[in-house]
Amino acid sequence: MGETEDERTAQASQLFENFVQASTCKGTLQAFSILCRQLELDPLDYSNFYSSLKAAVSSWKVKALWTKLDKRAQQKVYNQNKACKGTRCLIIGGGPCGLRTAIELSLLGCKVVVIEKRDTFSRNNVLHLWPYTIHDLRGLGAKKFYGKFCAGSIDHISIRQLQLMLLKVSLILGVEIHVNVEFAKLVEPPEEQPDNSPGWRAEVRPSCHPVSDFEFDVVIGADGRRNTLDGFRRKEFRGKLAIAITANFVNRNTTAEAKVEEISGVAFIFNQKFFLDLKEETGIDLENIVYYKDNTHYFVMTAKKQSLLDKGVILNDYIETERLLSADNVNQEALLSYAREAADFGTNYQLPSLDYAINHYGQPDVAMFDFTSMYASENAALIREKHGHQLLVALVGDSLLEPFWPMGTGCARGFLAAFDAAWMVKGWAQGKSPLEILAERESIYRLLPQTTTENISKNFEQYTIDPATRYPNLNSSCVRPHQVRHLFINGRQDSGHIEKGGLPRRSINLSRRESEVRPGRLLTWCQKQTQGYRGVCVTNLTSSWRNGLALCALIHCQRPELIDYDTLNEEDVAGNNQLAFDMAEREFSIQPVTTGKEMAAEAEPDKLLMVLYLSKFYEAFRNSPGNNNDELRRKRYYAK
C-alpha cells in the first residue's frame, strides 16, 4: 500500500527538520541532499526550487519560516524573482558576507553558484551585531535555524552559527553551493567566437570539478583579506600599535556558566579601577575587554605591548610589527596563560573551568594579531570585456573593507556591502551602461567606511537592496562616469570607443546558455515573421537589421497597433531603431542592447548582441497565436 497524504506530509516535515537542525556544514549539505532526493526536488531548477520546496513541506512547523521568506521575496525591488532573470553569478567564498550576497542575488532571480574551499565552519569567534543586522536576520528566519538567536538583550552570534544559518537559507532559495573547491583565476572567453562558444569561466581546484564549466557574467569576491581577484589595489589605514587577543573556551552550558554576566565592552577610560586592579593582581595590562557567551566563552581584548613582554608572551621587542608578532617571537604557552588569566579575572573567577576550545587546526583557539593596520580596496567593482563578453567583478566583506573589531563593524558593513553589490547587479541586468554602473557603485562605496549605528536609517522595516532605503544622506552620483573609465578594462590600448559612444549600454539577461534557440533556427524564425515587409530582407543576423525596419516589422507582426509601419523612412536608421528599442522595452520588457544612434554609427551590428537580443523576441513570441495567422496582417506591407 502507498503512503497516505498525512504520512507523506509527516515524512517531508521530518526531512526538513533534519536539515534545519544540522549542526555542521557537511551535515547540512548531506541533509539537504537527502531532502531533495526523497521529495524528488531538483535543486538545480533554481527558478522554481523555493516554490517546489514550499509545496512539498507544508506542515505547521515550517509555515512561519515560509511567511518570513515570502515577505522578503515580495519586495518590489526583486520584481517577483525576475529582476535579474538570466544573469549568472559566481561567488568566491562561503563566509557570512558571501552567503548573504548569494541570498540577495537569488531573490533577484540570478543563477547563483557559491564555491568554498573548506567543508567545515569552524570559526568560534563571535560577531557583534548592529540592530539592523539583527532585524535583517530575523527576517530570514534566524530563530527557526538557531533558537537562541539574539534572545533578550543578546546582540551577538558566533561566525559558525551565522554561516550555518545563511547556508540553509541560501540552499532553500536555490543557491548552488560547492565546498572543497578553490578559486584559482578567471578564464577569458576564447578569441574565436563561433556559435555557442564559452564566455567567462573560472579555473578551480580540483580542475575537473563541474564548476569549471560554469559560465557567468558576474563574479563576486568574498574570500576575505586574501582576495584572489585581480584588479583591486588595497590601501592601508595604520594607527598607533594595538595588539588584540581572541580566546575561545569550552561552554558546557552548566547552570554556573549561565549565571556569569557578559562583558559587552569595557574600556580603560570608562572603568579605570577594573583595569588597574587587573594589572596589580596579575601583571596583565589591557586597554579594553569584551566577553560574549555563545557556543563558546569568547573573549577579545587589547593588550599593551609592555605587558606582553613582561609576561613572556612576546620574546623580543622589535620595531616592525610583523616581526614583533611573528610565530617564532611568541611563546604560545605564555599566550594561553595570559588570555586565561585575563578571562578569569574579567569574570570574577566565576567560570568553573576555562578549557580552550579547539580550532580547525586542532590547536587551542587563541590568537594574537595586530589590528593597527586595516586594509580597504581602492574600488568596489570593475568590468572586464573580452571578445564580446562583459564581466562584472565586485568585492564584498573583508575583501572589500576590513572590520574594526572594537566597533563590531565586520558583519554590519559586510551586509551593507552585500546589499549594495546586489543593487549594482540589478542595474547590470537591466542594461545600464558600464560606466554608469561603476560610477554609482563607487559613489555608494565612499559611504561604507563612515557608517555607524547612528548614521544609517533607523527604519529597518523599509530596508531593501536600494541604497536610498539605508543611507539617509546618499549622493549616488558624487563619482562621475568619466572618473571610473580605468575600471572598464577591455584589453585595448585606448578607450576611444567609449568616448565616441558616450556611455555604452550593455545587454540585459543575454547569457547565451539561457536561450534555447540556436542562431540557425532564430534566423529562420525571423525570416518568417518579417517576410514581405517593405524594405526588409533578412538574410543574416547582423547587417539585415541595421536600418531598423526589420525590428519594427518584428514588433508590428505581433502588435500592429504599436507601430505605423507605413510612415517609416528607410533612411532614418537611428529613428527606426530607437522606436523599436523603446517599444520592445515598454511593451515586452525586452531591454535594448544599444541605442538608435549607435546602430546608425556602426557599419554592422555586433552579431553576438543581435543574436541574444533577437532571442528575447523569439522567447516572447514563439508561442503567440499571432504566429498562425500573420499572413493576413502582413498583406498590406508586401512590397508594391
N, C-alpha and C positions, 0 to 999 in steps of 0.2 A: 504493500500500500504506500502511496505517496504521502508526503508531508502535508499536514493541514496548514492553512494560512497562518494560524496562531503559532505553530511550530516554526514556520519559516521566519516570521517576524521575530520570534524569540532568538532564533539562531543568528539572524542578522544583527540583532541588538547585542548579543554576547560577543560576536566577532568584532563589532565596532568598539565595544567596551575594552576588549583586549588591546586593541590598537591605542585607544585613549590612555590606558593605564601603563603602556610600555614605558620602561624607565631608562632605556638606553637607545642610542642611535640605531644600532643594528637590530635591536628588538623591535623598534618602531617600524623599520623598513620591512622586517620579516612579518610582523602582524599585518601591515598594510598589504603585503603581497598575498597573504592567506585570505584576507578580507576580499580583495578583488577577485581572486580565483574562485572562492566559494560562492560569491554573489554574482559571478560572471560579469564583472565590470572591466572595461578596458581603460586602464589608466593613461594610455597614450591618446585617447579621444579627449583631448584637453578641453575642447569647447563644450562638451556635454557631460564631462565626468561628474562635476559637482551636482548637477540636477539628477543624474542617474543614481548617484550615491544617496541623495536625499530620498529618492523614491524607494530605494531598496532598504534603507534604515529609517523606519518611521515610528519607532517606539517613543513613548512619552519622555523617556530619559534624555533623548537627544534633541527634542524639539526646541528647547531653549537655545541650544547651540545654533541650530538652523536659523532661528529667528534673528540672532545676532549677526550671523554671516550674511543673511538675506538683507538685513538693514544696511550693512556696509555696501553690499553689491548693488543696491538700488540707488546709490548716489548718482546724480545726473552726470557727473564727470566721467563715469565709466560707459555711458551710453549703452546700457544693457549688455555689457560684456563685449561690445562691438567697436569701441573707440579705437582700438589698435588691432583689429582683426587682420590676420595675415602677417603681422610683424613677428619676427623670430628673434629671441633673445637668449644669449648665453651669459650666465652669471658665474664668475670665478670666486668661489668661497662660500661655504655654508655656515658662516657665523651669523649672529643676530641681524646685522645690517644687510647682508646678502639675502637672507631669507625674508626679511621684511620688504626688501625691494621686490623680490620674486612674487610675493603676495599681491602687491600693488599692480605689477605688470600683468599678472594672471587675471586680476579683476578687470583690467583694461581690455582683455581679450587676446593678449600675446601668447604665443607658444614659448614657454619658458623652460630652459634646461639649466640646472644648477650642478656644478661639479665641486666636490670637496675632497681634498687629498687624504683626509683621515676618515676612519669609520667609527670613531669614538668622540663623544662630547665629554671631556674630562676637566674642563676649566672650572675649578671650585670658586674662583674669585667672585665676589658679589658686586653687582652694579646698583648704584643709587639711581632711582627713577624719579624724574620730574613728574609733577601732577599730570601733565598732558600725556606722558607715556603710559602712566597707569590707566588713564581713561581709554587710550588707544588700544591697549592690550585687553582690557575688559571687553571692549567692543569686538574683539576677535575670539572671545570665548575663553579667556585665560583661566577663569575659575573652573571650567569643565576639565581642563587638562592638568591643572595644578590647584587643588582645593585650598591650599594655604596662601594663594596669591594675594599679596598686599592686604591681609586681614587686619582690621583695626587701623592702627596708625603706621603699620609697616610700609615702608616705601623703597623696598629693595628686593632683588632676586638674584640668585646665582646665575652666572652665564650659562651653565649647563642646563638648568631648568628652562631658561628663556629660549635657548636653542631648541630644546625638545618641543616646547610649545609651538614655536614658529615652524618647525619641521612638520609637525602634524597638520597645522593649518594649511601650509603650502601643499602638502600631498592631497588634502581634501579638495583644494581648489584646482587640482590638475597640473601642478608643477612637477616636472620630471627631475628627479634628484639622483645623482650618481656619486657614491663615495669611493674612496681609494682611486680617485682619478685626479691627476695633477696637470695643470695647465703648463705648457712649455712655451708656445709662441703662437702668434696669428699666422695663418696660411693664406697668402694672397690668392685672388682668383687668377686662373691661368690667362696668359696673354691672348691665346686663341680662344675666341668665344663662339663656338658653334652652338646650335640649339641645345638647350638643357645642359650647358656647361656649368660647372660649380661656381658658387660665389665665395664669400668669406667663410673660412673654416678655422678650426684650432688644431694645433699639434698637441697631443696629450700623451701622458704616460699612464698606463701602458699604451703603446702606439696602436695596438689592434682594437682598442675599445671603440664601440659603435659611435661614441660622441665625436670621434674624429671625422665622421661623415656628415655631421650635423651642419647645415648651412644657416647662417644667421646674418641679420643686418643691424643688430645692436649687441654690444658686449659691455658688461659691467664688471669692473674690478672691485672685488670685495674681499680680497685676501690679506688685508691688514697692512702693516707697515712695510712688508716685503714686496708690495705691489709689483706684479710681473708684467704689466702692460707698459709698452714703450710710449714716449711722448709726454710724460708728466714729470717735469722737473720739480724738485722739492725745495722749499725754503725752510730755514731753521729759525726757531724762536728760542733764544737762550737767555736764561736769567741767572740769578745767584744760585750756587750749588745747593741742590736739595736731594737728599737720598731717601728713597721710600723703601719700606719693608712691608711685604704682604705675607701673611701666615694663615694657614687653614688647619684647624684642629677638628678631630672627630667629634661629631654631635651624636650622642647616644639617645637623645630625646628623653632624658630622665626628668622627673619632677624637679630635681635640684637644678638642672640646667635650665629648665623653663623659667625658673624664678629669677635668673640672673638678668639684670637690665642691660639693654643695648647702650652703646655709646654712639650717638648719631653724628658726632663730630665735635671734639673738644680741642680747641687751640690754646696755646700758651697765653695769649693776650686776654682770653676770657676766663681762664681758671689757672692763674699762676701758682696757687698753692698746690694744686694737684701735681703739676709738673716739677715743682721744687721738691716736694715730698718724694716723688718718684726718683729724682736724681740723688737725693740724700740717702735714701734707703737702698737703692740698687746700683747707683752709678750710671743709670740709663738717662740720657738727656734727649727729650723729644720736643718737637715743635707742635705736633698735633697727633691725635689718635682717633680711630673710628673702630667700632665693633658692631658687626651685624651677625645676627643669629639666623642661619638659613640651613641648607643641607649640611653645612659645616659651621664651626665657630670661626668667623672670618675677621681678621684684624688687619688694618693697614695703618701705618704710622710713618711720620717723617722724623728721621733720626739725625742728630748733629754729628758731623764727621769726627770731632774730637772724642766724643763719647764712644764711637765705634772703634777708634784707635785705642782708647784707654781700656776697653773691654776685650781687646784682642780679636775683634771681628775683622777689622781691616789691619793687615800686617804692616804695610809701609805707606807713608804719606807721600803720594805722587801728585804733581800738579795736574797732569792730564786725567780727566775724569774717567776716560775709557780704561786707562791703565790702573787707576785707583780701585775700580770696581771689577777688574778682571778676575776670573775664577782663581788664578794662581796667587792672587793677593788677598783672598778672602778665606778665613778659617770657617768652614761650614759648620762644624760643631759649635763654635762660639756664636755663630749667627743663630743657630737653632735655640741655644740657651738664652740669647739676648731677646729674641721675639717671644719666647715662652715666658720669660720673667716679666716683660712689659705687659703681656696679656694677663698674667696672674695678678699683677698689681692693679691694672686697669679695671678688673672685675672684682676687686677687693677680695681676691682669693676664694671666690665662691664657686668657681667651676670645679667639680670634683676631680677631674683629671684632664690634663692637656696633652693628649697624644696626637701627634701630627697626622693629618690625612695624607694619603699617598697620591702624588700627581701622576700624569700619564707616562712619566719616565721611570716610575717605580721608586721615586725618591720622596722624602718628606717634603710636603708642599709649603716651602718657604722660599721667598725670592727677594733680592735686593737690587734696586736699579736706580738710575739717575733720571728723574723727571724734570730736571732743569731744562733739558733740551726737548722741544716738541717740534714735530715736522708737520708741514701742511703742503699740499700740492699747489703749484702756482696757478693751475687751471683745473676746472672740474670736468671738462669734456673736450673732445676734439672729434673731427670727422676725417676719415680716410676714404679716398676714392682710387680705385684701381680697375682698369679695363672695364669701365662702365658700371661697376658695383660700388655703392657707397656704404660705409660702415660707421655707425655712431658708437663712439667709445667714451665711457664715463667711469668715474670712481665714486664709491660711497664708503662710509665707515672710516676706519683708521687709515685706509689707503688715501683717503681724501684729506682728513683732518684728525690728527692725533688728539686724544682727550686730555683734559687737565683734571686728573682724578680728584683733587680736593673739592672741585665744584660738581663732580658727578656728571660731566658733560658727555661722556662717551656714548651712552645709549640715546640720550636726548637729541644731541646734534646728529648722531648717526641716523636716527629715524627721520629727522627733518630732511637730511640729505637724500634719504631713500625716496621720500615723497617728491622732492624737487627733481630727482632723476626720472621718476615716473612721469611727472608733468612734462619733462623735456621729451621723453619717448612718445608721449601722446602727440605733441607738436610735430615730431618727426614723422609719425604715422599719418598725420593729416596733411602732409605735404608742404609744411612751412620750409622756407629756404634755409640751407645750411647755416649761412651767416646770421640769420635772424635767430635761429635756434641757439647757436653758440653765444650770441650776444646776450640773449635773455638769461641763459644758464649762468654765465659769468656774473651778470648783474645780481642774480639771486645769491650766488656763492659768496659774494662780498659781505652779505649779512650774516652768514653762518657763524664765523668766529666771534661775532658780537652778541649772539643770542644768550639770554639768561631766562630764568623762570619769570622774571618781571617784565621783560620787554617783548615777549611773544603774546599773541592774542590769548585772552582768558576764556573765550567762548569755545571750549574744546568740542562741544557738540557740533559745531559748524566746520570743524577741520576736515579738509579734503586734500588731495594732492595739489590743488590750486594754491600757489604760494600766497595769494591775496587773502586767503582764509586764515593764514597762520602768522604772517608778518604785518603788523599794523602800519609800518612806515615803508612799505615796499615801493621801490622805484625799479621796475623791471627793465628799464631802458637806460640805466646810467652807463652801461657799457654799450658802445655803438658798434654796428656791424663791421665797419672798417677797422676797428681795433682788434678784431679776432680773426683777421684773414690768415694769420700764421697758424691758426688751429684747424684750418681746412687744408688738409695735406693730400694733394692729388698726384704727387710724383712728377710734376712738371717743373720746369725751371722758373716759370713765371706764372702769375695769376691773371694774365690778360683776359682769359675767357670769362673770369668773374667780373672784371672791370666792364667788359662790353655789355654783358647781360644784366649788370646790376646785381640783384640778389637771385641767383638761380633757384628755381623751385626743384623739389625732389618729388619722386613719385610716391603715392600712397599705397601701402599694403601690396607692393608689387613683387613679392617673392616668387621666383619662377616655379618653385615647388608647390606653391599654393594654388596655382591654376591647373586644372585638369586638361586643358586643351593644348594640343601641340600646334606649332606655327602653321603646318600644312592644313590642318583641319580649320584653324582660325581663318586662314586666307580664303578657303572655300566658302566658309560661312559668311564672311564679309562680302565676298563677290555676290553671293545670292541675295543678301539684304540690300545691296546698293545697285543691283543690276537695273539698267535702263534710266537711271537718274541723269539729267542733263549735266554735262561736264565731268562726269565720274566714270573712270575706267580703272578699276582696281586690279592691278597685275602683281602687286607686291605689298609688303607691309611697311614701306618707307616712303619713296617719292610719290606714290599714288595718293598719299594723304596730305601732301604739303599744302595744297591750296585751300584746304578746309571743307571743300564741298562734300567729300566722301564722309567726313564725320557728321556733317549736317544731315546728309542723306540717311546715315545710320540711325540718327535720332528721329528724323521725320518718318522713317519707315515704321517706327513703333508708335510715335506720338505726333501725328501730322499737325495738330493744333499748336505745337510748341514753336515751330519754325515755318515761316512763309518762304518756302523754297524758291518760288518764282522771282522773288526780289533779290536773291543772292547774286553778287557780282563775282565772277571767277577771278578777277584781278585783285579783289580785296582779300588778300591772303590772311593778313592779320585779323581783319574783322570777322571773316568766316570762322577761323579757328577759335577766336575768343568767344564768339557766340556759342559754338559747340561746347567749348570747355565750361562756360557759365551754365548752360542748360543742363549738361550732364551732372554738374556738381549740385545744382539746385534741385533738380527733379529726381535724380537717381543716386545721389550721394557718391558719384564717381569723381574723385579728386583729380584735378589736372596735373599733368607731369611737367608742364612748361607753360608759357604764355603765348598768346597770338603773335605778339611782336617777335618773340624768339623763334617761332615757327617760320615767320616771314624772313628772318635774318639768316636762317640756315639753308644751305643748298639742298639738304636732305635730312629728314628727321632721324633721330637715333633709333636704330632697329630694336634694340633691347627695350627701350622705353615704350615704343609704339606697340610692340608685341604684348607687353604686360598691361599697357593701358587698354588696348582693344580687348584683351582677355576679360576685363571687367564688364565690358558691354556683352560679350558672349555669355558670361555667367549670369548677367542680369536678364538677358532677353531670350536665351535659347529655348526656354520653355514657355515663352509668351504665346498666347493664342494668335496674336497677330502674324506669327510666322507662317500660319497656314493659309491666310487669305490676303497676303500682302500684295498679290498681283493686281488686285482691283485698286488698291490705294496708290499704286505706283504708276498706273497707266498714264496719267496726265503729265508725268515728269519724264516720259521717254523722249529721247532726242527727236526733234522735229525732222 
